[in-house]
Amino acid sequence: MAISYNKLWKLLIDKDMKRKELKDLSGVSQNVMSKLSKNQAVSMDSMEKICEVLRCDIGDVMEFIHTPTNVEK
Protein backbone atom coordinates (compact mmCIF):
# COMPACT_ATOMS: atom_id res chain seq x y z
CA MET A 1 0.00 0.00 0.00
CA ALA A 2 1.31 3.42 -0.93
CA ILE A 3 0.62 6.85 0.53
CA SER A 4 -0.49 9.81 -1.58
CA TYR A 5 -0.57 13.42 -0.43
CA ASN A 6 -2.08 14.73 -3.67
CA LYS A 7 -5.15 15.83 -1.73
CA LEU A 8 -2.90 18.03 0.44
CA TRP A 9 -1.39 19.81 -2.55
CA LYS A 10 -4.82 20.35 -4.10
CA LEU A 11 -6.13 21.73 -0.81
CA LEU A 12 -3.21 24.17 -0.62
CA ILE A 13 -4.07 25.40 -4.12
CA ASP A 14 -7.72 25.82 -3.13
CA LYS A 15 -6.68 27.80 -0.04
CA ASP A 16 -4.14 29.81 -2.06
CA MET A 17 -1.40 28.75 0.35
CA LYS A 18 2.24 28.04 -0.44
CA ARG A 19 4.10 25.02 0.94
CA LYS A 20 6.47 27.29 2.87
CA GLU A 21 3.52 29.03 4.49
CA LEU A 22 2.10 25.66 5.57
CA LYS A 23 5.49 24.68 6.97
CA ASP A 24 5.82 27.92 8.92
CA LEU A 25 2.26 27.93 10.28
CA SER A 26 2.25 24.25 11.25
CA GLY A 27 5.75 24.15 12.69
CA VAL A 28 6.74 21.01 10.80
CA SER A 29 10.31 20.70 9.60
CA GLN A 30 11.65 20.99 6.08
CA ASN A 31 12.42 17.28 6.34
CA VAL A 32 8.69 16.54 6.85
CA MET A 33 7.78 18.72 3.87
CA SER A 34 10.34 16.88 1.78
CA LYS A 35 8.89 13.51 2.80
CA LEU A 36 5.39 14.73 1.95
CA SER A 37 6.50 15.80 -1.52
CA LYS A 38 7.94 12.29 -2.06
CA ASN A 39 4.78 10.55 -0.74
CA GLN A 40 6.74 9.07 2.16
CA ALA A 41 5.34 8.32 5.60
CA VAL A 42 5.44 11.06 8.23
CA SER A 43 4.43 11.00 11.89
CA MET A 44 0.84 11.40 12.99
CA ASP A 45 2.03 14.34 15.08
CA SER A 46 3.09 16.14 11.91
CA MET A 47 -0.16 15.28 10.16
CA GLU A 48 -2.13 16.56 13.15
CA LYS A 49 -0.29 19.90 13.00
CA ILE A 50 -1.00 20.21 9.27
CA CYS A 51 -4.67 19.33 9.69
CA GLU A 52 -5.00 21.83 12.52
CA VAL A 53 -3.63 24.65 10.36
CA LEU A 54 -5.82 23.68 7.40
CA ARG A 55 -8.84 22.96 9.64
CA CYS A 56 -9.48 19.66 7.98
CA ASP A 57 -9.52 15.93 8.62
CA ILE A 58 -6.63 13.62 7.79
CA GLY A 59 -8.64 12.07 4.95
CA ASP A 60 -8.75 15.51 3.35
CA VAL A 61 -4.96 15.61 2.95
CA MET A 62 -3.84 12.03 2.40
CA GLU A 63 -4.99 8.64 1.18
CA PHE A 64 -3.70 5.12 0.92
CA ILE A 65 -3.38 3.75 -2.59
CA HIS A 66 -3.93 0.02 -2.85
CA THR A 67 -1.19 -1.74 -4.81
CA PRO A 68 -1.60 -5.36 -5.85
CA THR A 69 0.58 -7.87 -4.01
CA ASN A 70 2.17 -10.96 -5.51
CA VAL A 71 -0.63 -13.04 -4.00
CA GLU A 72 -3.29 -11.01 -5.82
CA LYS A 73 -1.56 -11.15 -9.23
Buried (B, 14 or more C-beta within 10 A) or exposed (E): EEBEBEBBBEBBEEBEBEBEEBBEBBEBEEEBBEBBEEEEEBEEEBBEBBBEBBEBEEEBBBBEEEEEEEEEE
